[in-house]
């Protein structure tokens, strides 16, 4: 008889674990509290506009393809990937514009327009972050890091000497400022800390490998929108006989004698051999498991990652100055992160990210119009007045865009807003954090919670709050880790 697995939450981590386990013959049920699946990766279609509501860029596409290959399928039958020639356009309030090209020489030429030294150092910087990626990715990304038996069985052992050469004892900003004397170029590379929900002035320099992943390995868009990932994995789950139960809020994980036995939904109890929580690890210990107060206190001491405020805007214009991905930088980047993490407040000058998929797919907005996905960094939710902050931030965004000749004041014909409080209530993320736990120190960056609960047998974790971290490829890898541990690697 096949072993039975319950997965709490149908985000990408849970879906990944389901696919990998079902492909190995396990009987899998997913329980999702919301009406739809995909977690933070969502979709909105309204009035002719289509929006991805979560992640807006895809990297490490082989990780996604592996889900289908593992199941004996051809990923090209499910998804079409388009590599972006322009990674993003970067705008500064003094009028400076820098385009981040995927082509090295074009990118170098862009940088040379404002700083010849930074342009000269680009090659050595890329060599450095590639070296960090090569030294760390197999252990810290592609392996269940906390499983000693895995390393014994696979004969993959971390090289402690390499650890001293991966910038673990300095910050991302310190490394970037060494290579790039120009503050604007520093900001472009410092921004990759936000892909991990952290501050570049606190996160270890090792995380500069994120820039390598996007700028060198490549940034991609998926035809039809990034939500097609969810559609395709849902189809794959159906083909593998995975049962997905939406509108099914799990109230408790049943634990007896330090062993997870099942789940409780309302008054009903369902028994399983293994439980995987795709909920935030802090939420899981605090709300789904009775007892274990010392673990609850320990997890609640961990600093949540950055949160965000999202505006979905249907815009009655197609601004030629803008591309698919656009970044408008705050003038004082350090102050922005200090305000967010130290003061838990909303900055007065914000870095604004705008994704416009209608630049690549005209069907995502009516003719002559644009679909703006606008994201600004926010502190995690600690009872700020989000109603008033939405009004204030909205005006801050409009004013900053106006400085660049982009006047949207009378052109917003559709609007929907998500605050950190909304993220907390919809996705049960810890205080509305987007990436679970921040990496604002060497220890938190390298000591995320593992994919297996150490005290409670047969309980596992997947998603952005645990190893290896947040973002599409990493949460998919976390699901794969869970499956490999359950199946004995």
N, C-alpha and C positions, 0 to 999 in steps of 0.2 A: 504494500500500500504506500502511495506517495505521501511525503510529508506535507503538512498544511502550513501555509504562511499567511499571516495577516499584516497588511501594510496600512499604517495610519497616515493618510494624506496622499493626494495624487499629484504632487509636484513632480518635477523632472527626476528628482532623486528616487522617489517612490516608484515612479513608472519605470525607471532604469532597473531598479532592483527586481521589479516584477518580471520584466522581459528576460533578464539574465537567469532568474530562478525558474521561470516557466519553461525556458529553452532547455533546462536541465531536468525537467520532469516534475518539478514541484507544483503543488496545487496552490494557487495564489488568489487571494481576495484583497482588493483595495477598498478602503473606506474613506470617503472624502466628504467633509462637512458642507462644502459649497455645492451650488447647482452644477458647476462645471469643473473640469479638471485642468491641470497645468500649473497650479500654484500661482506664483507671481508672474508667470508667462501667460498673459491673457490677451484677449482681442475684443475690440468694440467696433461694431458696424452700425452707423447711423447717418441718415440724411445724405447718403452717397459718400461718406467719409469712412475709411477703415484705419484703425489704429492697433498697433501692438502696444500693450499696456505695461510691459515689463522690460526684459532685456531687449536691446535694439541692435546689437551687433553680435555676430557669431564668429568664434575662433576655434582652433583645434578641431576642425571638422571631422578628422579621423575618429575622434571619440564618439561623435554622433553616428557616424557610419558603422562603427563597431557594433552598435545595438542591433543593426539589421544583419550584418554579416554573421554575428554570433547565432542569430536565429535562422541562418540559412537563406537569408533574403538578399536581394540586390538593393542597396540603398538608393540607387538611381531610379528605382521604380517608385520611390516614395517622396524623395526630395530633390530639388534642383538648387545647387549652390552657385552663387555668382560672386567671384572675387572682386573686391572694390579696389579700383585704381587710386581713388582719393579716399584715404582713411577718414579724414575730417578737415574742415576749414576752421582755423583758429583766428579769433578776432580780439583785438585789444582796444581799449578806449581811446588811445592816442591815434587811432586810424591804421595801425599796423595790422596786416593780415598775413598769415603763414599757412600754407596748405601742406598737410602731412600726406605725402604720396607713398604708395607702396613701393614704387621704384626708388631705389636708394639714391641714384644720381639726381633725380628730380627733387627729392626731399632735401638733399645736400645743397642743391642750387637755391632752393627756397630759403634755407637757413643762412646761406652766404649773403643774401640780400641785406640782412640786418647785422650779421656778426660773422666775420671770416674765421675767427678762432673756433667758435662753436662748430662751424661747418667742417673745419679741418679735423676736429676731434670726434666727429660723428662716427667715423669708421672704427676708431679704437673703442668708442663707447659700445657700438653694436657688437664688436668682438667680445667685450667684457660681459654684456648681458647674455650673449649666446653661451659663453662659458659657464655662467651661473645656471642657465637653463639646463645645459647638458649634465652638469654635476648634481643638480637637485631634482630634476623632473621624475626620473625613474623611481627615486625613493620617496620624495615628498608629494608627488602628484599621482603616479601610476601604481602605487603599492599601498596596501593597508598598513600604514606606518607603525601602528601600535601592536602589530602581531609578530612577536618574536619567532613563532613557529613558521610563519610565512617566509621569513628571511633565511631560516635554516633550510627549509625545504627547497626554496628557489635559489639558494646560494647567492643571494643579493645582499651584501652587507654595506651599510653606510661607511664611507671613507671619512673618518674623523679629521684627517688632514685637510680634506676638501672643505670642511666646515669653516676653516679659518680663511678660506679664499672666496667666500660667497657673500661678502659684505654683511654678515650677520650682526656685526658689532658696531655698525654705523647706521645712519638713516638714509632713506631714499633721497631726500633733499641734499644731504651732505655729498653723496656720490654724484648726483646730477650737477651740483654747483661746481664740483671739481672739474668736470668735463666741459661745462657750458657756462662761461662767464656772464652771458646775457640773461637777465632775469626772465624774459619772455620764453626763451628756449627752456629754461629751468621749469617754468610753469607747465609747458607742454608735456614734459616727461614726468613732473611731479603728479600730474593729474591721474596717472595710472594707479596711484594709491587708492583712489575712490572706487576702482574696479574691485577692490578688496574691502571697501567700506572703512578705510583708515585715513590717517593723516600722513602725508609724505614727510612731515617734520618729526614723526614719532615711529613710523613703521620701519622695519629693518631694510637696508639697501638690497637685500636678497630679492625683495618683491619688485625690483626693477625688471625682473625677468618677464613681468606682464607686458612691458613695452615690446620685448622681443617677440612674444607670442602674437601680438597684434600687428606690429610694424614689419616683422620679418616673415614669420610663418603665415601671416595673412589674415585680413578681416574679410568677412563674407556677409552676403545677404542671401536670404532664401526666397526664391520666386514665390509670390503670393503672400509673403509676410512670414515673420519668424514664428508666428503661432502655428504654421504648418508643421513644425516639429512636434507639437502636441497632437495634432490631427494624425500624423503618420505613426507616432508611437501608440496612440489609442487603437489605430487599425491593427498594428502589430500585436498589441495585447489581445485583441479580439481573435486574431488568427492563432494565438497561443493559448486560448481558452482562459485568459485571466478575467476574473469577474470584478468589475468596477461598480461600486455602490456609491452613488452621489447622494447628497442630502442625508448623509449618515455620520452624525457627530459621535465620535468615540468619547465616552465619558470617563472610562477608567481602563487601565491595563491591570489585569488580574495577576497578582504576584503572590505565590505561596512558597514559603521556605526558600526565599531568594531565587525563585525561578518563575519566569513569565509563563503563564498558562493559557491566557486568553484575553479577550476584551469585553467590555461592557458597554452596550448601547441602550440607553433607557433602562428598562428592567430586564433586558435580554443579555445573556452571557453566551459568548461563542468561544469554544476551545480551539487552540492552535498549537502547533509544535514550536513555531517561532513567531516573534512579533518584531516588526520593523517600524520604528517611528520616523515618519517623514515630517513630523512637527519639530519646531525648534527644541533643542535639547533642554534649554532652560524651562520652557513651557511644559515639556514632557514630565520632568521631575517635579515641577511645582504643582501641576494640575492633574496629571493622569496617573500618578503613582502615589499610593498612600505610604506614609512612613518615610524612611531614608532622609530625615531632616538635615543631616549633616551634608549630604550631597546637594540637597536643595539650597542650603545656605552657600555652599561652595560655588555652585553654578550662578547663583544670583549676584555674586560678587564680581563676576566677569563683566568687563565693559562691553556693552552692545556696540555694534558697528554704526556707521553713519546711517541716517534715514534719508528720506527725500520727500519733496512735494512735487506732484506731477500735474501738469495742465494738459489736457487733450483739447486742442483748439482746431476747429475747422476754420480755415482762413480764406477769405475772399480775395486771394491774390496768389500769384506764383512768382515769388521773388527770385530773380535770376542770380542775385548775389549769393544765394544760399545753395548748399549742396545737400546730399543725403544726411551727413553728420556735421554738426556745427557746434562750436564752443565759443562762448563769449566770456572772457575771463574777468574776475574781480581784480581791482587794482592792487589790493593788498592781500595776497594769497595766504600768507601766514595768519593774518588777522581773521580771515574767513574760517580757517580750521580751528584757531584758538577760540573763537566765539562759539563754534559748534560743539567742540569737545570739552573745553574748560568751563565755559559759562552756560552751556546747554541752551543757547539762545540763537535766534535767527539773525544772521549778519545783515547789515545795512547795504552791503555791496556783495552781490552773489555771482558765482560762476554759473553760467546758464548753458545747459546742453539742449540742443534741439535736433531731433531726428525727424526727417521728412521722407517717408517711404514713397510718397507720390513722385519724388524725383527719379526713382528707379521703376516705379510701377504706376503708370498714369491712371489705372483703374481705382486707385486708393483715394482719389478725390475727384469731384466734378471738374470739368474742363475749366482751366484758368484759376483753379483753387489749389490749396495745399492742406495737408494733414500734419499739423505740428504736434509732436510729442515733446513736451518741454519738461525737463527735469532739473531741479535745483537741490543742492545738498542741504540737508536739514539735521538738527540734533534729533536724537531719539526722543520718544514721547515721555515727558515727565510733567504732564498736565499743563503744557503751554496753552495759551488761548489761540487755538488754531483757526477759529472763525475770523478773528481780527487779523491774524497773520496771513491768511489767504488773500484778503483784500490788500494788505500792504505789499506782499510779495508779488502779487499780480501787477501792481503799479511799478514796482522796482524792475520787473522784467520788461514791461512796456517802455519804460524810460531808457533802459540800457539799449534796447533794440533801436530806439529812436535816435540815439547817438550815432548809430551806424547807417542811418538813412532808411531803416526798416520801420515803417509806420503801420502798426496793426490796430491803432486805437479804435477805428470804426470798421474793422474788417474781421472781427471774431464773430462768426455766425453760428458756431457750436462750441460749447465749453463743458468740460467735466473735470473735476479736481479731486485728487487723492492726497490726503495729508498723512503724516506719520501715525496719527490715531486711526485712520482708516486702514492702513497697512496692518496695524496691530490687531484690529478687530476682525478683519477679513481673513488674514493668514496666520493669526495667532503667533506672530513673530514677537520676539522679546522686545517690548517697548517700541515696536514699530521699526526695528532695525531691518535693513534690507539684506545684510550679509551675515546675520547672526552675531558673531563675536568679532570685535575689532582686532586688528593686528598691530596695535599701537605700542608694541614692545617686542623685543626679541622673543620673550617667553611665550606670549600669547600667539605670536605668529607661528611658532614651531610646536606649540602644545595645544592645538585644538583638540576637542574631545574626539576620541576614537570612534570607530563604527560599531564597536561591540561594548555593551555595558559590562563593566568589570565585576560589579557586585551581583547583579541580577542576571542569572543564566538565561540564555535564549532570547535576550532583548538586544536589539540592534538599532543603530541610528543612521539616517541618511539625510542629505540636504545641506544647505549652506552654513548651518551652525556647527557642523562637525567636519572632520577631515574628509577631503583636502581643502574645502572652503566653498565660497560662493561663486556664482557665475555658471552659465550653461554647461560648459564642459566639466567643471569640477563637481557639480552636483550629480551629473550623470556618472562620473567616476566613483562618487561616494556610494551610489546604488550598486555599481559593479562590485565595489569592495565588500558591501554587505553580503551580496550573493556568493562571492568567492569564499568568505569566512564561513558562512553557513554550510557551503558545499565542501569545506575542507581544502580550500584554495585550488 
